[in-house]
Amino acid sequence: MKQNTALDILKSGKNVFITGSAGTGKTYLLNEYTQYLKERRVYPTIVAPTGIAASHLGGQTIHSFFSLGIRDSIDEGYVEFLLDKKYLKTRFSKLKLLIIDEVSMISPEIFSAMDLILRGFKGTDAPFGGVQVVISGDFFQLPPVSREPKEKRFAWQSPAWKALELQTCYLQEKFRQDDDRLIQILDDIRSGEISASSETLLNDRHEKELSSHFNPTKLYTHNVDVDRINLDELEKLEGKAKLFVYESKGSAKNIEKIFKSSLVLEELALKKGAVVIFIKNNTEEGYVNGTTGTVESFSPIDNMPIVRTTDGRKIKLDLEDWSLENDSGTVTATVSQVPLRLAWAITIHKSQGMTLDAAEIDLSKTFETGQGYVALSRIKNIEGLRLMGLNTMALRVDPLILHVDERIKQASKKAGDALEALSKETLESLFEKHILALGGVVNKEKIEEEIQNIKAGKPSHSAYVTPTHVKTKNLIKKSNTLIKLAQNRGLAKSTIVAHLALIKEEEPEIDINKYKPKEELFEEVESTVLKLRTKKLKENFTEEGKLKLKSLYDALDGKVSYADIQVCMLFIV
C-alpha cells in the first residue's frame, strides 16, 4: 500500500494497523497524520514501549501514560485502584485518539492492560473504551523483552487486538534504502530464506574497509561491548576531554524518568575527532536522531562542540531539551544537554528507528530474532556496511511472524480496495465526520488560522495552554515564601494555596516544606483536626469524607484565617 492510501484510511477515522518493512516511512506517515489532526485542533495521545521509541514521535511511554509502574500485566483489581485517581480521570476523559508506536516490542499482556484500563475509565466494554486506536510497527523487528519463554509473545495475540477490527496498511515503498542489493538481503530475511546471492553479498562485506568519507557506527548486541569500545576510542584521541554536564528543572523523580526513557546522558565527554551520533530531531538545524559525524572543534564563544556530519555539513551545537509532560501537555521536568553520544558503537536495540549513514555490525553474539534484520536495515546502502561477524541466529526472524505475514498483506489489500471503491465526495464526508467526532474544526478559515498559529508556535489547543496551577508550580523553586510566590504569580495567597493543594494531589512527591507554617500554628491546627476527626460528627465532613474548612475555622474560634488553615492542611495527612 502507498502512503497516500494509508493516510486516507487514517483520516477516515478507522482503527488502523500500520506496518511494513524497515524504511517504508511508518513514522513519517504518523507525523503527517498528526500534523493533519493538529491543523484541525485535534491532539492525539502518542505512546510507545520505550522512551527512545516514543521520542521519535514526541510521545511518552506506555507504562508512564497508563500508570503501570513496573508491572508487566494487571487485573481488574488494579483498574479499580486506578479509578480513584483524580488526575487519571482527567487524563483519560480527554483521550479520544491513541497512537501506539513500535508495537513489535509490546507484549500481549501490556496490550491487554491498556484495553482494560480504558474500558474501566470510559465505562464501556467497547475495545479500548471506544477510543480510536492507531497502531504502528513491524513484527519482523525486535520483539518484547521477556525474562522467560512465553507461548504468546506478540501484541496481536491479545484478544483486544482482534476486538479492535483494525484496518491494515502494509506499506511497501522503501524510502530509507536506495540500493537494490541491500533491499534484496532484507527481503530475503523477511521471507525466511536467504538466497545464495544474498549470502555472497554479505560475505563480500565481511570486515570490508569502507570509503574514507564514512564514519561507521559500530552496532553490537550487548551494552558491555558498546561502552568498552566508546571509552577506548575516546582515550586514543589526543588532548583532554571536555565534559558537558546536564542542566535540569523539576523533581528528582521526574528527572530520573527522563534519563531512564531516553538516550540523553548525565555527563558527556568529548574531544576533537570524537565520532558522535545525534540523539534528537532538529530539522531546522540540519540533523535528526541518527545523524553521524565527527567533532571538528569547540566554539570559542561558549565552548559548545562543532560537528562535521558524514555528508559534509558543519553544525554548531546548542543544548537541547528532553521534557516530561503530564496529561495536560504541561512540562513537569526538563533535562538540557548536548544532543550527542559517542558513536563509535551503540546497541542494536537503541538503533531501532534510526537511519545510519554507515555501520560496522557485529552479529556474532545475536541472541534474539529480529536483531540482525534491525541492524542491517538501519543503513541506506550496502556500501555503508562493514560486517564483522554472524552467528546462526543473526538472520532469523520469528517463524510465527513468517506464518502470519501473508495474511497481513492480504488484509492490507482488502483495506486498500475498499477505500478505492469510495467516491471522493464520500471520502471527504468521512474525513469531516471523523474530525467533528474528535471535537476538531472543519471550517477552512479556522484550519488556515490554526496552520498559521502552529507556524508561529502558538497552537490554540488547550493541551498547549499551561494550566494556571502549573504556572504556580513552575515558580516554586525561585519563591522562598508563600507571599513571594503569590507576588511572583500576581495572585491572592488563597488562590496560591488552592494551587498548591492541586499540585500536591497530582505530584505527591513535590517538596513544598518551605511553605509549612510556624510550628506553634501548625500544631494548633493539627490538634484541632485530630479532635474533629475523632468525634466523627457528620456535619463536619463533606460527602467525600473531607473535613470542612468552616468546621475547622469555627473550632479554632476564628483565630486562624481560612488561608492559614488551608496551608496547614497541605501538610496534614
Secondary structure, DSSP 8 states (H G I E B T S, - for coil): --HHHHHHHHHTT--EEEEESTTS-HHHHHHHHHHHHHHTT---EEEESSHHHHHTTT-EEHHHHTT-TT-S---HHHHHHHTT-HHHHHHHHH--EEEE--GGG--HHHHHHHHHHHHHHHTS-SGGGG-EEEEE--TTS-----SS--S--SGGGSHHHHHT--EEEEE---SS---HHHHHHHHHHHHT---HHHHHHHHHTBT----TT---EEEESSHHHHHHHHHHHHHHSSS--EEEE-EEEE-HHHHHHHHHTSS--SEEEE-TT-EEEE-S-BTTTTB-TT-EEEEEEE-TTT--EEEEETTS-EEE---EEEEEE-TTS-EEEEEEE-SEEE-SEEEHHHHTT--BS-EEEEETT--STTHHHHHHTTBS-GGGEEEEEE-TTTT---HHHHHHHHHHHHHHHHHHHHHHTS-HHHHHHHHHHHHHHTT----HHHHHHHHHHHHTT---SGGGS--HHHHHHTTSTT--SHHHHHHHHT--HHHHHHHHHHHHHH-TT---GGG---HHHHHHHHHHHHHHHHHT-GGGB-TTS-B-HHHHHHHTTT-S-HHHHHHHHTT--
